[in-house]
Amino acid sequence: MKTRRRTDFWHAIGFLLPNFAGFLVFTAGPVVFSLVMSLSNWNIQQTVPFQWTFLNNFVELFHDPQFWLYFVNTAYLMLGIPVSIAGSLMLAVLLSRRLKGITVYRTLFYLPSITSGVALMILWKALYNPDFGPINAVINWVLDRLHITSVSAPQWLLSTKNILGLEVEKVGLSARQIGLGARDAIIIMGIWMAIGGNNMLLYLAALTNLPQEQVEAAQIDGAGKWAVFRNVTWPHLAPTTFFIIVMSCIGGFQGGFEQARVMTNGGPAGTTMTMSYYIYTKAFEEFQVGYASAISWVLFAIIFAVTLVNWKFGNREVSY
């Protein structure tokens, strides 16, 4: 048996080796390499001699005004997460009903999630065109019918304005910046793409496993639809909601690159530049790989800290 077990062990290692080697080469290796490079001034163009700077990149990073501006941009774009989660829940509740043709509606709502993200972004870029885009055409038509001349349609992807009035060149607020601009356009597009996506499927799966005996007992006791949802359905969905919130926060901090790259190229005036896009710019446009690696590890620390907070406080309401 010892010989046979030894043979089986090496056979198992042979089957696992390709996957393990791929993990080392394409995942663990780059992670360790980026950590090492974050302690250096490595520049691909070799404009400066290679040196070990240790924590200098991190010290410089926290004194970098652009880093904080792009951190604020990233956090601002995450304002759409609660709206998209609530929309996914409402849509899942509607699509969980046993109606004729409900599968068709589920497919239609999920369709944007399987469509190429770049294609959708190019489509939305055309929709947001301030001169001949259909969105502004509808807004201008409504304003014209209501005889409102003091308000004009937003410039969307060409505007630095936002609903909170965030400044452009520094972290702060300004009444002059209040309005709708590029950041809000990306948020609206993100909500539209996320409502019928994977979060909706997760809620649908959770609603499918909803114990009907509890629902029937609540209805027999005289509970209405809202009372049933609040006291029976919502507690049952707590683990799913907790998972969605955690993953959405992680994706929010990591996201924003594709939208900015395809739709605005980080503009106008850097208002759609996110932390992930900043890492790309530093590494592959300015070739400061060491500094970009330091940003990556700071981003990891932020995501890890936010996840711990979510786990500590969000997990209290979850019963498995």
C-alpha positions as CSV (number, residue, x, y, z in Angstrom):
1,M,0.0,0.0,0.0
2,K,2.9,2.3,0.7
3,T,4.2,1.9,-2.8
4,R,0.8,2.4,-4.3
5,R,0.1,5.5,-2.2
6,R,3.5,6.9,-3.2
7,T,2.7,6.3,-6.9
8,D,-0.8,7.9,-6.5
9,F,0.8,10.9,-4.8
10,W,3.2,11.5,-7.7
11,H,0.4,11.0,-10.2
12,A,-1.7,13.6,-8.3
13,I,1.3,16.0,-8.2
14,G,1.6,15.6,-12.0
15,F,-2.0,16.5,-12.6
16,L,-1.8,19.5,-10.2
17,L,1.6,20.8,-11.4
18,P,0.4,22.7,-14.5
19,N,-2.2,24.6,-12.4
20,F,0.2,25.2,-9.6
21,A,2.9,26.4,-12.0
22,G,0.5,28.7,-13.7
23,F,-0.5,30.2,-10.3
24,L,3.2,30.7,-9.4
25,V,4.1,32.3,-12.8
26,F,1.0,34.4,-13.4
27,T,-0.3,35.2,-10.0
28,A,2.0,34.7,-7.0
29,G,5.1,35.6,-8.9
30,P,3.9,39.0,-10.2
31,V,2.5,39.8,-6.7
32,V,5.8,39.2,-5.0
33,F,7.7,41.0,-7.8
34,S,5.5,44.1,-7.5
35,L,6.1,44.1,-3.7
36,V,9.9,44.0,-4.3
37,M,9.7,46.7,-7.0
38,S,7.7,49.0,-4.8
39,L,10.8,49.3,-2.7
40,S,12.8,50.6,-5.7
41,N,12.9,53.5,-8.2
42,W,12.7,51.1,-11.2
43,N,12.1,53.0,-14.4
44,I,11.7,51.0,-17.6
45,Q,13.3,53.8,-19.7
46,Q,16.3,53.8,-17.3
47,T,16.3,57.6,-17.1
48,V,17.6,57.2,-13.6
49,P,20.0,54.6,-12.2
50,F,18.3,51.7,-10.4
51,Q,18.3,52.1,-6.6
52,W,16.6,50.6,-3.6
53,T,14.5,53.4,-2.1
54,F,12.7,51.2,0.4
55,L,9.7,53.2,1.8
56,N,10.4,56.4,-0.1
57,N,7.8,55.6,-2.8
58,F,5.1,55.2,-0.1
59,V,6.2,58.5,1.6
60,E,6.1,60.3,-1.7
61,L,2.7,58.7,-2.5
62,F,1.0,60.1,0.6
63,H,2.4,63.6,-0.3
64,D,1.2,63.2,-3.9
65,P,-1.8,65.5,-4.5
66,Q,-2.8,63.6,-7.7
67,F,-3.1,60.3,-5.7
68,W,-5.6,61.9,-3.3
69,L,-7.6,63.5,-6.2
70,Y,-7.8,60.1,-8.0
71,F,-8.7,58.4,-4.7
72,V,-11.6,60.8,-4.3
73,N,-12.6,60.1,-8.0
74,T,-12.7,56.4,-7.2
75,A,-14.8,56.9,-4.1
76,Y,-17.2,59.2,-6.0
77,L,-17.7,56.6,-8.7
78,M,-18.7,54.1,-6.0
79,L,-21.7,56.2,-5.1
80,G,-23.7,54.2,-7.6
81,I,-23.1,50.9,-5.7
82,P,-26.0,51.3,-3.2
83,V,-28.4,52.3,-6.1
84,S,-27.4,49.4,-8.2
85,I,-27.7,46.9,-5.3
86,A,-31.2,48.2,-4.5
87,G,-32.2,48.1,-8.1
88,S,-30.9,44.5,-8.5
89,L,-32.9,43.5,-5.4
90,M,-36.1,45.1,-6.7
91,L,-35.6,43.6,-10.2
92,A,-35.0,40.1,-8.7
93,V,-38.2,40.3,-6.6
94,L,-40.1,41.2,-9.7
95,L,-38.5,38.5,-11.8
96,S,-38.9,35.8,-9.1
97,R,-42.7,35.7,-9.8
98,R,-44.0,32.6,-11.6
99,L,-45.4,34.3,-14.7
100,K,-45.7,33.1,-18.2
101,G,-42.6,34.3,-20.3
102,I,-40.7,35.4,-17.2
103,T,-37.5,33.6,-18.5
104,V,-37.5,36.0,-21.5
105,Y,-37.5,39.0,-19.3
106,R,-34.7,37.6,-17.2
107,T,-32.7,37.0,-20.3
108,L,-33.3,40.6,-21.6
109,F,-32.3,42.2,-18.3
110,Y,-29.2,40.1,-18.0
111,L,-28.2,40.7,-21.7
112,P,-26.0,43.7,-21.0
113,S,-23.8,41.6,-18.7
114,I,-22.8,39.2,-21.5
115,T,-22.3,42.0,-24.0
116,S,-18.8,43.3,-24.6
117,G,-18.1,46.1,-22.1
118,V,-16.1,48.1,-24.6
119,A,-19.0,48.0,-27.1
120,L,-21.5,49.2,-24.5
121,M,-19.1,52.0,-23.4
122,I,-18.8,53.2,-27.0
123,L,-22.6,53.1,-27.3
124,W,-23.0,55.2,-24.2
125,K,-20.4,57.6,-25.3
126,A,-22.5,58.3,-28.4
127,L,-25.6,58.6,-26.2
128,Y,-23.9,61.2,-24.1
129,N,-22.8,63.3,-27.0
130,P,-23.8,66.9,-26.1
131,D,-24.5,67.9,-29.6
132,F,-26.4,65.1,-31.3
133,G,-26.7,62.4,-28.6
134,P,-30.3,61.2,-28.0
135,I,-30.1,61.8,-24.2
136,N,-29.6,65.6,-24.7
137,A,-32.1,65.6,-27.5
138,V,-34.8,64.4,-25.2
139,I,-33.7,66.8,-22.4
140,N,-33.7,69.7,-24.9
141,W,-37.1,68.7,-26.2
142,V,-38.6,68.6,-22.6
143,L,-37.0,72.0,-21.8
144,D,-38.4,73.4,-24.9
145,R,-41.9,72.1,-24.3
146,L,-41.8,73.5,-20.7
147,H,-40.4,76.8,-22.0
148,I,-37.4,76.6,-19.7
149,T,-34.6,78.7,-20.9
150,S,-32.5,79.2,-17.7
151,V,-31.4,75.5,-17.7
152,S,-29.4,73.8,-20.4
153,A,-28.7,70.1,-21.1
154,P,-25.5,68.8,-19.4
155,Q,-22.2,68.4,-21.3
156,W,-21.8,65.0,-19.8
157,L,-18.4,63.5,-20.7
158,L,-17.0,67.0,-21.5
159,S,-17.9,68.5,-18.2
160,T,-16.0,68.6,-14.9
161,K,-19.1,69.3,-12.8
162,N,-20.6,66.7,-10.4
163,I,-23.6,66.5,-8.0
164,L,-21.4,67.0,-4.9
165,G,-19.5,70.0,-6.3
166,L,-16.0,68.4,-6.0
167,E,-13.1,70.6,-7.1
168,V,-11.0,69.7,-10.1
169,E,-7.4,70.6,-9.1
170,K,-7.6,69.9,-5.4
171,V,-9.6,67.9,-2.8
172,G,-12.5,70.2,-1.8
173,L,-15.9,71.4,-2.7
174,S,-17.0,74.3,-4.8
175,A,-20.5,75.6,-5.6
176,R,-19.3,76.3,-9.2
177,Q,-18.8,72.6,-9.8
178,I,-22.3,71.5,-8.9
179,G,-24.1,69.9,-11.8
180,L,-23.9,66.8,-14.0
181,G,-20.7,65.9,-15.7
182,A,-18.4,63.1,-16.7
183,R,-18.3,61.3,-13.4
184,D,-22.1,61.3,-13.1
185,A,-22.4,60.0,-16.6
186,I,-20.1,57.0,-15.8
187,I,-22.1,56.3,-12.6
188,I,-25.4,56.3,-14.5
189,M,-24.0,53.9,-17.1
190,G,-22.6,51.7,-14.4
191,I,-26.0,51.5,-12.6
192,W,-27.7,50.6,-15.9
193,M,-25.2,47.8,-16.5
194,A,-25.1,46.4,-13.0
195,I,-28.9,46.3,-12.1
196,G,-29.6,43.3,-14.3
197,G,-26.2,41.6,-13.8
198,N,-24.7,39.1,-11.5
199,N,-26.2,40.7,-8.4
200,M,-29.7,40.1,-9.8
201,L,-28.9,36.5,-10.4
202,L,-27.6,36.1,-6.8
203,Y,-30.8,37.6,-5.4
204,L,-32.9,35.4,-7.7
205,A,-31.1,32.3,-6.4
206,A,-31.6,33.4,-2.8
207,L,-35.3,34.1,-3.4
208,T,-35.7,30.6,-5.0
209,N,-34.6,29.1,-1.7
210,L,-36.9,31.3,0.4
211,P,-38.8,29.0,2.8
212,Q,-42.4,29.3,1.7
213,E,-43.7,27.9,5.0
214,Q,-42.5,31.1,6.7
215,V,-44.1,33.3,4.1
216,E,-47.4,31.4,4.4
217,A,-47.3,31.6,8.2
218,A,-46.7,35.4,8.0
219,Q,-49.6,35.8,5.6
220,I,-51.9,33.7,7.8
221,D,-51.0,36.0,10.7
222,G,-52.2,38.9,8.6
223,A,-48.9,40.3,7.4
224,G,-49.0,42.4,4.2
225,K,-46.5,42.3,1.4
226,W,-44.2,44.9,2.9
227,A,-44.3,43.1,6.3
228,V,-43.5,39.8,4.7
229,F,-40.6,41.3,2.8
230,R,-39.2,43.1,5.9
231,N,-39.6,40.3,8.4
232,V,-39.2,37.2,6.3
233,T,-37.6,37.9,2.9
234,W,-35.0,40.5,3.9
235,P,-33.5,38.5,6.8
236,H,-33.2,35.5,4.4
237,L,-31.4,37.7,1.9
238,A,-28.9,39.0,4.5
239,P,-26.0,36.6,3.6
240,T,-26.4,37.3,-0.1
241,T,-26.6,41.1,0.5
242,F,-23.5,40.9,2.7
243,F,-21.6,39.1,0.0
244,I,-22.7,41.5,-2.7
245,I,-21.7,44.5,-0.7
246,V,-18.2,43.1,0.0
247,M,-17.6,42.2,-3.6
248,S,-19.0,45.5,-4.9
249,C,-16.7,47.5,-2.7
250,I,-13.7,45.5,-3.8
251,G,-14.8,45.9,-7.5
252,G,-15.4,49.6,-7.0
253,F,-11.9,50.3,-5.7
254,Q,-10.4,48.2,-8.5
255,G,-12.7,49.4,-11.2
256,G,-13.0,52.5,-13.4
257,F,-10.1,51.8,-15.7
258,E,-12.1,50.6,-18.8
259,Q,-14.7,53.4,-18.6
260,A,-12.1,56.1,-18.3
261,R,-9.8,54.6,-20.9
262,V,-12.6,54.1,-23.5
263,M,-14.9,57.0,-22.8
264,T,-12.9,59.9,-21.5
265,N,-9.2,58.9,-21.5
266,G,-9.1,60.1,-17.8
267,G,-10.6,63.5,-18.6
268,P,-11.8,66.1,-18.5
269,A,-9.0,67.5,-16.4
270,G,-8.5,64.1,-14.7
271,T,-11.9,64.0,-13.2
272,T,-12.5,60.4,-14.3
273,M,-9.0,59.2,-13.5
274,T,-9.3,56.4,-11.0
275,M,-6.6,54.7,-8.9
276,S,-6.5,51.7,-11.3
277,Y,-6.0,54.1,-14.2
278,Y,-3.4,56.0,-12.3
279,I,-1.5,52.8,-11.8
280,Y,-1.7,52.0,-15.5
281,T,-0.5,55.6,-16.4
282,K,2.4,55.5,-14.0
283,A,3.5,52.0,-15.1
284,F,2.9,51.9,-18.9
285,E,2.9,55.6,-20.0
286,E,5.4,57.2,-17.6
287,F,7.2,53.8,-17.0
288,Q,7.6,54.4,-13.3
289,V,7.1,50.8,-12.4
290,G,8.4,51.1,-8.8
291,Y,6.0,54.0,-8.0
292,A,3.1,52.2,-9.7
293,S,3.8,49.1,-7.6
294,A,3.7,51.2,-4.5
295,I,0.3,52.6,-5.5
296,S,-0.9,49.0,-6.1
297,W,0.0,47.9,-2.6
298,V,-1.6,51.0,-1.0
299,L,-4.7,50.2,-3.0
300,F,-4.5,46.6,-1.7
301,A,-4.2,47.9,1.9
302,I,-7.3,50.2,1.4
303,I,-9.4,47.3,0.0
304,F,-8.3,45.0,2.7
305,A,-9.2,47.5,5.4
306,V,-12.6,48.2,3.9
307,T,-13.3,44.5,3.6
308,L,-12.4,44.0,7.3
309,V,-14.7,46.8,8.3
310,N,-17.5,45.3,6.2
311,W,-16.9,41.9,7.7
312,K,-16.8,43.2,11.3
313,F,-20.0,45.4,11.1
314,G,-21.9,43.9,8.2
315,N,-21.6,40.3,9.4
316,R,-23.5,41.0,12.6
317,E,-26.9,41.0,10.8
318,V,-26.1,37.8,8.9
319,S,-27.4,34.4,10.1
320,Y,-26.2,31.4,8.1
